[in-house]
Amino acid sequence: MTPSNDRFRELRQLLRSYEVTGYAFDDTEDRRGVALSAYLRQAAIEPARAAEAAAEIDDLLETGLFNDEIADDVDLLPHIHPPHGRTVESCLAVIGGHLRKFLAEPEIPSQSPPQTAWEWRERFPGLRHLLGAYFHQDFSMEYSSHREALGDYVSDASESDLRQLAGEIQEFLILNESDKTLKESAMTLGLGILPPKGVRLRQWLADVREIVLHQARG
């Protein structure tokens, strides 16, 4: 169970990005690895995330990784694997150094497509929720049609949720220029079924965008 204060919430999100390396630590003092680069591209959109992660790393290192006071919180963190001769603490200190440098020298948000599965999911949370929760591989056990599933989503979504989703779909379609990458990216976000018969995925997503926009406008 997640502690009510969720002491290392943002650090947990940061460390989850290391799934791309099998949770192996791939950063050095002078170079960001694949996972941290992906996280910081997201943090460029929301710089407060990097500040929170840096503060949480400082808290963890000051308190002590094996201190009983934070044992339950630490258990919730993904376990990264330090290279030979390094410790988890030294790896976290390297990450903290990169975060502080990032905060001192703000970066412009990337206009390029995400490069890891974690990054796709973080960049498109609304679309991830729609596809993963309503159009997953067990879709047919819950709904008789795509329209029914979308109606279920729309009935529970707020106006702000709908507008966010519409914006995400528009960006998602732009970033995925080919139908092949579009399919791969949609599957990464949780899509487990084909679009309606006779409709291409790109057109179906565009249609979904128009429906949720219409609903948001009332």
Secondary structure, DSSP 4 states (H G I P E B T S, - for coil): ---TT-TTHHHHHHHHGGGGGTTB----SS---HHHHHHHHHHTT-HHHHHHHHHHHHHHHHH-TT-GGGHHHHHTS---BPPTT--HHHHHHHHHHHHHHHHHS--PPP-SPPSSHHHHHHH-HHHHHHHHHHSSTTGGGT-SSHHHHHHHHHHH--HHHHHHHHHHHHHHHHH--SHHHHHHHHHHTT--SPPSTT--HHHHHHHHHHHHHHHHH-
